[in-house]
């Protein structure tokens, strides 16, 4: 029984072919394409307003050189939100519960920010490894600690997204199982548990959006240190 709770995180396959590629590509087909007309429908207007507001807020602390990342970060934000939201539907698979996928997003983008900092301002980029005013005996220790913390950043990005989504999905499944078990024996308790399940589902919708935002926001902060 306990093993079946984790079956939802197994990558689905059909005839031995992994279907995770379809799960990753499907969100792009659901997003409406803005037409060339000036007057759009309400859905496209809302989508455009949301992307513009998010991009302006994300790019505000960055210098002009960091604005080149606006399209990439906005696209990543919309992509992660769509995947996380689709994963809350019944009989669906959430690719972002796979640590390998999240690390595949986190490591290249984090490495790109580090490379940009080393290329454009190597002195400032290396200066982050040693705080100003450090006593001489502590310099080697602090350099090692700051280097380790630098390389932990992509791991923290991937693990944070994976852990939050995985915990939410497991909790929803546990409470839903409790509702079905309690319904024939204690209907009143089952109804109260179902109410908790509904509220938890609303919370998971918020978590799905917040975690996508936090992922992109932390990337923008790493970029801010290197541009």
C-alpha positions as YAML, in Angstrom:
chain: A
units: angstrom
residues:
- id: 1
  name: UNK
  ca: [0.00, 0.00, 0.00]
- id: 2
  name: UNK
  ca: [2.76, 2.40, 0.89]
- id: 3
  name: UNK
  ca: [4.62, 1.64, -2.31]
- id: 4
  name: UNK
  ca: [1.54, 2.49, -4.40]
- id: 5
  name: UNK
  ca: [1.63, 6.05, -3.06]
- id: 6
  name: UNK
  ca: [4.89, 6.60, -4.93]
- id: 7
  name: UNK
  ca: [3.68, 5.02, -8.18]
- id: 8
  name: UNK
  ca: [2.30, 8.40, -9.26]
- id: 9
  name: UNK
  ca: [5.88, 9.71, -9.49]
- id: 10
  name: UNK
  ca: [7.06, 6.94, -11.83]
- id: 11
  name: UNK
  ca: [7.61, 8.12, -15.38]
- id: 12
  name: UNK
  ca: [4.79, 6.67, -17.52]
- id: 13
  name: UNK
  ca: [5.61, 4.60, -20.57]
- id: 14
  name: UNK
  ca: [3.72, 3.02, -23.45]
- id: 15
  name: UNK
  ca: [5.16, -0.04, -25.17]
- id: 16
  name: UNK
  ca: [8.44, 0.69, -23.42]
- id: 17
  name: UNK
  ca: [8.55, 4.29, -24.73]
- id: 18
  name: UNK
  ca: [8.73, 6.99, -22.00]
- id: 19
  name: UNK
  ca: [5.88, 9.48, -22.27]
- id: 20
  name: UNK
  ca: [7.59, 12.22, -20.29]
- id: 21
  name: UNK
  ca: [8.41, 14.00, -23.57]
- id: 22
  name: UNK
  ca: [4.69, 14.33, -24.31]
- id: 23
  name: UNK
  ca: [4.05, 15.57, -20.76]
- id: 24
  name: UNK
  ca: [6.73, 18.23, -21.26]
- id: 25
  name: UNK
  ca: [5.59, 19.28, -24.75]
- id: 26
  name: UNK
  ca: [1.84, 19.34, -24.00]
- id: 27
  name: UNK
  ca: [1.77, 22.64, -22.03]
- id: 28
  name: UNK
  ca: [3.01, 24.62, -25.02]
- id: 29
  name: UNK
  ca: [0.02, 23.49, -27.09]
- id: 30
  name: UNK
  ca: [-2.42, 24.78, -24.46]
- id: 31
  name: UNK
  ca: [-1.12, 28.36, -24.48]
- id: 32
  name: UNK
  ca: [-3.03, 30.63, -26.90]
- id: 33
  name: UNK
  ca: [-1.01, 32.33, -29.61]
- id: 34
  name: UNK
  ca: [-1.53, 36.11, -29.75]
- id: 35
  name: UNK
  ca: [-3.01, 37.10, -33.13]
- id: 36
  name: UNK
  ca: [-1.95, 40.07, -35.21]
- id: 37
  name: UNK
  ca: [-5.15, 42.00, -34.43]
- id: 38
  name: UNK
  ca: [-5.12, 44.91, -32.00]
- id: 39
  name: UNK
  ca: [-8.28, 43.71, -30.26]
- id: 40
  name: UNK
  ca: [-7.72, 40.34, -28.57]
- id: 41
  name: UNK
  ca: [-9.99, 38.11, -26.56]
- id: 42
  name: UNK
  ca: [-10.00, 38.17, -22.77]
- id: 43
  name: UNK
  ca: [-7.82, 35.10, -22.34]
- id: 44
  name: UNK
  ca: [-4.98, 36.46, -24.49]
- id: 45
  name: UNK
  ca: [-5.32, 39.89, -22.87]
- id: 46
  name: UNK
  ca: [-5.03, 38.32, -19.40]
- id: 47
  name: UNK
  ca: [-2.06, 36.21, -20.50]
- id: 48
  name: UNK
  ca: [-0.27, 39.23, -21.97]
- id: 49
  name: UNK
  ca: [-0.94, 41.34, -18.87]
- id: 50
  name: UNK
  ca: [0.38, 38.60, -16.56]
- id: 51
  name: UNK
  ca: [3.57, 38.05, -18.57]
- id: 52
  name: UNK
  ca: [4.23, 41.79, -18.85]
- id: 53
  name: UNK
  ca: [3.73, 42.37, -15.12]
- id: 54
  name: UNK
  ca: [5.92, 39.42, -14.20]
- id: 55
  name: UNK
  ca: [8.67, 40.42, -16.60]
- id: 56
  name: UNK
  ca: [8.70, 44.03, -15.39]
- id: 57
  name: UNK
  ca: [8.91, 42.95, -11.76]
- id: 58
  name: UNK
  ca: [11.64, 40.42, -12.49]
- id: 59
  name: UNK
  ca: [13.79, 42.72, -14.61]
- id: 60
  name: UNK
  ca: [13.48, 45.80, -12.37]
- id: 61
  name: UNK
  ca: [16.47, 45.01, -10.09]
- id: 62
  name: UNK
  ca: [18.66, 43.90, -13.03]
- id: 63
  name: UNK
  ca: [20.92, 46.07, -15.10]
- id: 64
  name: UNK
  ca: [20.42, 46.53, -18.82]
- id: 65
  name: UNK
  ca: [22.70, 43.58, -19.59]
- id: 66
  name: UNK
  ca: [20.42, 41.25, -17.63]
- id: 67
  name: UNK
  ca: [17.36, 42.25, -19.67]
- id: 68
  name: UNK
  ca: [18.50, 39.87, -22.37]
- id: 69
  name: UNK
  ca: [17.26, 37.07, -20.11]
- id: 70
  name: UNK
  ca: [13.70, 38.42, -20.00]
- id: 71
  name: UNK
  ca: [12.33, 36.10, -22.69]
- id: 72
  name: UNK
  ca: [14.05, 33.03, -21.26]
- id: 73
  name: UNK
  ca: [12.95, 33.63, -17.66]
- id: 74
  name: UNK
  ca: [9.37, 34.56, -18.61]
- id: 75
  name: UNK
  ca: [9.06, 31.47, -20.82]
- id: 76
  name: UNK
  ca: [10.45, 29.27, -18.03]
- id: 77
  name: UNK
  ca: [7.99, 30.76, -15.55]
- id: 78
  name: UNK
  ca: [4.96, 30.11, -17.77]
- id: 79
  name: UNK
  ca: [6.22, 26.62, -18.59]
- id: 80
  name: UNK
  ca: [6.72, 25.62, -14.95]
- id: 81
  name: UNK
  ca: [3.36, 27.04, -13.87]
- id: 82
  name: UNK
  ca: [1.56, 25.17, -16.64]
- id: 83
  name: UNK
  ca: [3.27, 21.85, -15.88]
- id: 84
  name: UNK
  ca: [2.67, 22.20, -12.13]
- id: 85
  name: UNK
  ca: [-1.00, 23.08, -12.61]
- id: 86
  name: UNK
  ca: [-1.63, 20.25, -15.07]
- id: 87
  name: UNK
  ca: [-0.07, 17.84, -12.58]
- id: 88
  name: UNK
  ca: [-2.91, 18.56, -10.14]
- id: 89
  name: UNK
  ca: [-5.49, 17.08, -12.52]
- id: 90
  name: UNK
  ca: [-6.55, 13.46, -11.94]
- id: 91
  name: UNK
  ca: [-4.71, 10.73, -13.87]
- id: 92
  name: UNK
  ca: [-1.92, 13.05, -14.95]
- id: 93
  name: UNK
  ca: [1.85, 12.98, -14.52]
- id: 94
  name: UNK
  ca: [3.86, 15.90, -13.16]
- id: 95
  name: UNK
  ca: [7.31, 16.02, -14.80]
- id: 96
  name: UNK
  ca: [8.57, 18.54, -12.23]
- id: 97
  name: UNK
  ca: [8.37, 15.88, -9.49]
- id: 98
  name: UNK
  ca: [11.40, 14.32, -11.19]
- id: 99
  name: UNK
  ca: [14.66, 15.62, -9.73]
- id: 100
  name: UNK
  ca: [16.50, 14.87, -12.97]
- id: 101
  name: UNK
  ca: [14.26, 17.24, -14.93]
- id: 102
  name: UNK
  ca: [14.52, 20.04, -12.37]
- id: 103
  name: UNK
  ca: [18.30, 19.67, -12.20]
- id: 104
  name: UNK
  ca: [18.34, 19.78, -15.99]
- id: 105
  name: UNK
  ca: [16.75, 23.22, -15.74]
- id: 106
  name: UNK
  ca: [18.73, 24.45, -12.73]
- id: 107
  name: UNK
  ca: [22.31, 23.43, -13.55]
- id: 108
  name: UNK
  ca: [22.66, 24.93, -17.07]
- id: 109
  name: UNK
  ca: [20.96, 28.20, -16.14]
- id: 110
  name: UNK
  ca: [22.98, 28.57, -12.92]
- id: 111
  name: UNK
  ca: [26.18, 27.72, -14.80]
- id: 112
  name: UNK
  ca: [25.32, 30.33, -17.43]
- id: 113
  name: UNK
  ca: [25.04, 33.04, -14.74]
- id: 114
  name: UNK
  ca: [28.40, 32.01, -13.26]
- id: 115
  name: UNK
  ca: [30.09, 32.02, -16.67]
- id: 116
  name: UNK
  ca: [28.66, 35.46, -17.44]
- id: 117
  name: UNK
  ca: [30.02, 36.80, -14.15]
- id: 118
  name: UNK
  ca: [33.46, 35.28, -14.73]
- id: 119
  name: UNK
  ca: [33.61, 36.70, -18.25]
- id: 120
  name: UNK
  ca: [32.24, 40.22, -17.65]
- id: 121
  name: UNK
  ca: [33.48, 40.99, -14.12]
- id: 122
  name: UNK
  ca: [35.86, 38.29, -12.86]
- id: 123
  name: UNK
  ca: [37.15, 40.37, -9.93]
- id: 124
  name: UNK
  ca: [33.67, 41.01, -8.52]
- id: 125
  name: UNK
  ca: [32.55, 37.43, -9.20]
- id: 126
  name: UNK
  ca: [35.54, 36.00, -7.33]
- id: 127
  name: UNK
  ca: [35.13, 38.64, -4.63]
- id: 128
  name: UNK
  ca: [31.86, 36.99, -3.55]
- id: 129
  name: UNK
  ca: [33.94, 34.05, -2.29]
- id: 130
  name: UNK
  ca: [35.67, 36.20, 0.33]
- id: 131
  name: UNK
  ca: [33.68, 38.76, 2.39]
- id: 132
  name: UNK
  ca: [35.37, 42.08, 3.03]
- id: 133
  name: UNK
  ca: [37.17, 42.44, 6.34]
- id: 134
  name: UNK
  ca: [37.73, 38.72, 6.88]
- id: 135
  name: UNK
  ca: [40.57, 37.92, 9.35]
- id: 136
  name: UNK
  ca: [43.57, 36.36, 7.62]
- id: 137
  name: UNK
  ca: [43.42, 33.00, 9.50]
- id: 138
  name: UNK
  ca: [39.79, 32.52, 8.35]
- id: 139
  name: UNK
  ca: [40.40, 33.25, 4.67]
- id: 140
  name: UNK
  ca: [41.02, 29.64, 3.52]
- id: 141
  name: UNK
  ca: [38.03, 28.33, 5.51]
- id: 142
  name: UNK
  ca: [35.66, 31.00, 4.22]
- id: 143
  name: UNK
  ca: [36.76, 30.49, 0.62]
- id: 144
  name: UNK
  ca: [35.99, 26.77, 0.92]
- id: 145
  name: UNK
  ca: [32.61, 27.45, 2.57]
- id: 146
  name: UNK
  ca: [31.59, 30.06, -0.02]
- id: 147
  name: UNK
  ca: [32.68, 27.79, -2.87]
- id: 148
  name: UNK
  ca: [30.60, 24.93, -1.48]
- id: 149
  name: UNK
  ca: [27.60, 27.24, -1.06]
- id: 150
  name: UNK
  ca: [28.04, 28.40, -4.65]
- id: 151
  name: UNK
  ca: [27.93, 24.86, -6.01]
- id: 152
  name: UNK
  ca: [24.98, 23.94, -3.78]
- id: 153
  name: UNK
  ca: [22.78, 26.59, -5.42]
- id: 154
  name: UNK
  ca: [21.61, 24.49, -8.42]
- id: 155
  name: UNK
  ca: [21.02, 21.51, -6.14]
- id: 156
  name: UNK
  ca: [18.89, 23.67, -3.85]
- id: 157
  name: UNK
  ca: [16.89, 24.94, -6.83]
- id: 158
  name: UNK
  ca: [16.09, 21.46, -8.10]
- id: 159
  name: UNK
  ca: [15.48, 19.84, -4.70]
- id: 160
  name: UNK
  ca: [13.22, 22.67, -3.51]
- id: 161
  name: UNK
  ca: [10.89, 22.38, -6.50]
- id: 162
  name: UNK
  ca: [10.88, 18.57, -6.40]
- id: 163
  name: UNK
  ca: [10.33, 18.30, -2.64]
- id: 164
  name: UNK
  ca: [7.47, 20.79, -2.46]
- id: 165
  name: UNK
  ca: [5.52, 19.27, -5.33]
- id: 166
  name: UNK
  ca: [6.19, 15.69, -4.20]
- id: 167
  name: UNK
  ca: [5.10, 16.41, -0.62]
- id: 168
  name: UNK
  ca: [1.91, 18.09, -1.80]
- id: 169
  name: UNK
  ca: [0.96, 15.24, -4.13]
- id: 170
  name: UNK
  ca: [1.63, 12.64, -1.43]
- id: 171
  name: UNK
  ca: [-0.43, 14.54, 1.13]
- id: 172
  name: UNK
  ca: [-3.36, 14.88, -1.27]
- id: 173
  name: UNK
  ca: [-3.27, 11.16, -2.04]
- id: 174
  name: UNK
  ca: [-3.05, 10.21, 1.65]
- id: 175
  name: UNK
  ca: [-6.03, 12.37, 2.61]
- id: 176
  name: UNK
  ca: [-8.04, 11.21, -0.41]
- id: 177
  name: UNK
  ca: [-7.39, 7.58, 0.59]
- id: 178
  name: UNK
  ca: [-8.52, 8.39, 4.13]
- id: 179
  name: UNK
  ca: [-11.77, 9.87, 2.78]
- id: 180
  name: UNK
  ca: [-12.61, 6.68, 0.83]
- id: 181
  name: UNK
  ca: [-11.74, 4.49, 3.83]
- id: 182
  name: UNK
  ca: [-13.77, 6.55, 6.34]
- id: 183
  name: UNK
  ca: [-16.83, 7.13, 4.13]
- id: 184
  name: UNK
  ca: [-18.64, 3.80, 4.81]
- id: 185
  name: UNK
  ca: [-17.68, 3.73, 8.51]
- id: 186
  name: UNK
  ca: [-17.84, 7.38, 9.66]
- id: 187
  name: UNK
  ca: [-19.54, 9.59, 7.04]
- id: 188
  name: UNK
  ca: [-19.32, 12.75, 9.18]
- id: 189
  name: UNK
  ca: [-15.58, 12.41, 9.66]
- id: 190
  name: UNK
  ca: [-15.21, 11.59, 5.97]
- id: 191
  name: UNK
  ca: [-17.03, 14.80, 5.00]
- id: 192
  name: UNK
  ca: [-14.79, 16.85, 7.29]
- id: 193
  name: UNK
  ca: [-11.75, 15.13, 5.82]
- id: 194
  name: UNK
  ca: [-13.03, 15.86, 2.30]
- id: 195
  name: UNK
  ca: [-13.32, 19.53, 3.27]
- id: 196
  name: UNK
  ca: [-9.70, 19.48, 4.41]
- id: 197
  name: UNK
  ca: [-8.80, 17.81, 1.10]
- id: 198
  name: UNK
  ca: [-10.53, 20.59, -0.85]
- id: 199
  name: UNK
  ca: [-8.70, 23.28, 1.10]
- id: 200
  name: UNK
  ca: [-5.41, 21.42, 0.64]
- id: 201
  name: UNK
  ca: [-6.03, 21.26, -3.11]
- id: 202
  name: UNK
  ca: [-6.48, 25.04, -3.19]
- id: 203
  name: UNK
  ca: [-3.24, 25.36, -1.24]
- id: 204
  name: UNK
  ca: [-1.45, 23.11, -3.72]
- id: 205
  name: UNK
  ca: [-2.64, 25.31, -6.59]
- id: 206
  name: UNK
  ca: [-0.99, 28.25, -4.85]
- id: 207
  name: UNK
  ca: [2.14, 26.19, -4.13]
- id: 208
  name: UNK
  ca: [2.37, 25.15, -7.80]
- id: 209
  name: UNK
  ca: [2.44, 28.80, -8.86]
- id: 210
  name: UNK
  ca: [4.62, 30.04, -6.00]
- id: 211
  name: UNK
  ca: [7.29, 27.37, -6.51]
- id: 212
  name: UNK
  ca: [7.56, 28.20, -10.21]
- id: 213
  name: UNK
  ca: [7.92, 31.87, -9.29]
- id: 214
  name: UNK
  ca: [10.54, 31.14, -6.61]
- id: 215
  name: UNK
  ca: [12.56, 29.01, -9.05]
- id: 216
  name: UNK
  ca: [12.74, 31.83, -11.60]
- id: 217
  name: UNK
  ca: [13.19, 34.53, -8.94]
- id: 218
  name: UNK
  ca: [16.25, 32.80, -7.48]
- id: 219
  name: UNK
  ca: [17.73, 32.46, -10.95]
- id: 220
  name: UNK
  ca: [17.24, 36.19, -11.48]
- id: 221
  name: UNK
  ca: [18.98, 36.88, -8.15]
- id: 222
  name: UNK
  ca: [21.94, 34.73, -9.21]
- id: 223
  name: UNK
  ca: [21.98, 36.64, -12.48]
- id: 224
  name: UNK
  ca: [21.85, 39.96, -10.62]
- id: 225
  name: UNK
  ca: [25.10, 39.09, -8.83]
- id: 226
  name: UNK
  ca: [26.92, 38.50, -12.12]
- id: 227
  name: UNK
  ca: [25.75, 41.29, -14.45]
...
